[in-house]
Amino acid sequence: MRRWVALTLMMTVIATAAFAQDARLKRLSSGVDATAWEAVGRLDIAGTGFCTGALIAPRLVLTAAHCLFDRDTKLRIDHGTVQFLAGFRNGRAGAYRDVRRAVVHPDFVYDGDVSSGRVRNDLALLELQRPIRNTTIKPFGTAARPRPGDSVGVVSYARDRSEAPSLQEVCKVLAQQDGVLVTSCSVDFGSSGAPIFTFHDGEAHIVSVVSAKAEVDGERVSLGTALGAPLAVLQAELVAGKGVFQDDAPRRKRVLVGQSNADAGTGAKFVKP
């Protein structure tokens, strides 16, 4: 499905100039360019598709909930098939980790439709089998939600840039309502779960996670899940022992995107960005 979804969450008039001021995507293909972004990684799902995720603690990855659902059956996929490739670029990652358990926001409903209710709760936390303790891969902190007009940035993998992440350092918050952040950031299939950042004193903090792309007044926008309360709910779920535990399995050969049937159905398979 490659149609843009008409955004009816809010009637915001967006000036074309707001988009003209946005910076273009910068491919982070070299170690120098990617230094500050090694904690952003590609989430590979059974070799059939991918999303983007970001490390917020040595053992925790933040992403979009819909990445853990099969687009055809609308059921949860086995998160044991998910692997986090921290700082993945040009065929190599700074760290490879399997997922031990995963929690999805309890109010999230995967029905294939984009709505304010779905986007507002489109958040998941993945607990890795082993923590990533690497001086070059530093987890990101989180920050309070930005206000309309604030500058933000996004680091993501996507359909035509799956081998290295890209940074859009300057895009704008266009609106914020009912826990949904509307930005002018550029996203595409595969960008689901990508962290949206604010920048203060030279540091990047995550304020949202990419959930979907949409259209407002003919302009393409991205929809993000505001953090705050939803993230607190997920952290409480982990503390309470929720999430399906995976037994420590023997090492298996890694299957990366493109090495197996790319047409198999999965929620991470480019249904939403």
N, C-alpha and C positions, 0 to 999 in steps of 0.2 A: 504494500500500500504506500503510495508516494504522494498523497494529496496533502495539501495544507489544511489545517483545521481552522475554521473561522472562530476567532476568539470572541466569546460572549460574556466573559467574566466581568468585564468592565468596559465602559464606553469612554476610552481615553483618546483624545485627539493628539496625534503624534506628528510633529513637524518633520518634514523630510530632512531638514538640516540636522536634526539629531542623529540621523544615520550617517550623513555625510562626514560628520566629525569623528566617527569611530575609526580606530586604527585597524589596519588589515592584519590578517593572521600571519604570525611568524612561526615558521617550522623550527622546532627545537631538535635539530638533527645532530648537533655537535655537543660534546661534553661541556664546553664553555657555556653555550646557550641554555643547556638543560640543568645546570648546576643547582639552581634554586627550586627546581620542580621535580626532583627525583622521587618525591613521595607521591606524585601522581602516577598512576599506572593503568595498564590495560587489564581488564577483567575478561579472560577467555572462558567461554562456556562450551565445554566438550568439543572444541574445535569447529563449532558451527556458527559462532557469532561472538560479538564482544560488546562490552560497555566500557565506561571509564570509572575509575574509583580513586579515592585519595586516602592516604594514611593519616589518621588523626590521633593515633597512639601506636606504640610499637606492634600491637597485635590487632588493631581495629582499622577496618577500611569502611569509609562512608561512600554510599552509592545510591542509586535510585531503586526503589522497591520493584518496579516493573521489570527490571533486568532479571529477576529471579522467577519469572513466570513464562510459561510456554504460550506463544501467541495464538496457537491453534486450539489447544485444550483449555487454556486459561488456568491451568493448574501450576502449583509451585514445581519448579524443577529441583532435581537433586543437587544441592549446593556442593556436594562432593565432586561434582564435575567442573566446578568453578576454580580457576587459578588466578591469583593476583601477580602480575608482572610489573614490579615497581620500576619506574623509570625506563620502561621498554622503549628501545629505539634501534632501528637498523638490525633487527634480528636478535638482539641481546637485551637482557634486563639486569638491573642492579641486584635484584633478589626475586626468587620464585617462591611463592607460598601457596599451598592448598588451603582450603577453607574448612575449619573445624565445625563451626555452626554459624547460623545466620538468623537474624531477627528482622522481621518486616513490621512496619507500623501496624498495630492491631486494627486500625480503622481504614487501612488501605484495601480497596476492592479493585481487582484487575478485571475489567469488563471490555477492554479494547477501546473505550471512548475517553476522550479528553474532557474533563470537567474540573471545576474549581475544587470539588471534593476529592477527586482522585489526585490532582497535582499537589494539593495541600498536604496529603499524607504519603506522597511517593518517596519514601525514605527507607533505607535499610542499612543495617550494620553487619559486617562480616567479621567474625573472629577467626584469625589465622591459626593454622596448626602450630606455628612457631613465631615468636615475635621477630620483627626486623630490627636488628640493632646494628646500624651501620652509620658511620660518621657522615656519610654523604647523603643518606636518606633520612631526613628529619621530618617527623610528623608535623602537620599543620595545626595551628590553633584555630578556634572558631571565634566569631565576633557577633555582636548584635546586628540585627537586620539593618540594611542601609535604607536611606530615604529616597523618594523620587528625585531624580536629578543627580544623585551621587554617581561617581565613576566606579566601575567594577571591571574585573577581568575574568577570563575563563581559560582553563587549560584542558584540552580534550583531544581524544583520538576520534576519528570519524571515517566515513566510507572511503574517501580518497586520500586519507592520511592515517592509515592504520599502522604504519611502520614507525611512526614517530609522532609525538604529540605536537600540537600547535598552540601558541599563546596569542590571545587577543587581549592586549593589556589595557585598552581603553574602550569600554562600551558603557552605556548608560542604563540606570534604573529608570524605567519609564512609568511604572506604577507598582503599587503594593496594596493588595487587598485580600482579606480572608486567608492570610497565610500563603498567598501566591505572589511571587515576584515576577514582574514582566520586565525584560531587559532587551536591549538592542544587540546583545551578543550573538555572534554567528555560531550556529550549531547545525549539525547534520546527523544522518543516521550513524549510530555508534557513539554519539556524544552523551547518551543517557548516563546520568550519574556523575558527570563532570563537575568538579568544584568551581563555584563562582566566588571570586575573591574581592575583598577590599584591601587597600594598601595604606598602611600607616607607619610612618617612621622607618620606611624601607623594609617592612615586613608584610607578608601576605597572610590574611586570615580568611577562612572559609565562612561565607554568610548564606550560601544557598547551594543547591544541587540541581543540575539541569534535569528537567522532567520531560519536556515536550517542546515542539516548535509550533508556531501558530502564525496567524495573520491578523493585523489590525490596520484598517484603512488601506489595505493593499500592501502594507509593509510587513516584511518577515520579522518576527520577534521570537524570543525564547522564553519559556515559562520555567520558573524554578520554584523549588520547595523551600520556604523559609525554615531556618533552623529553630533554635530556641526550644519551645515546648515539644515539638515532635522528636528532636534529638534526645531530650531528657527522657521521653517515654521509652525510646529504644535502649538507652543506657540502663534504665530501670528493668527492662525486660531481660537484659543480659545478667544483671545482678541477681535477678530472681531465678536464673537458671533456664530461661526460655531458649528456644532454638534447638534444632535437631543436632545432636552430637554425632560426630563421625569417629569410628574407631580408627586408630592409627593403622593405615594400610601400607602394604609394601610399596616401594617406589615404583612408579609406572612411567612409561615413556610419555614425554610431554607431547600433546597434540595441539599445535597452534592453529589459529585461524588460517584457512586456506589449504590446510594439509588433509582435510577430510571433506565430506559432502557439505558444501557451503549452502545448500538449499534446505537443509534440515530446519524444522521450525523450533524457535526458541524466543523467549521474550526479549533477549538481547539482540536478536537478529533483525536490527534495523526497522522495527515497527515504529517506534518513536525514537527521536535522536539519542 
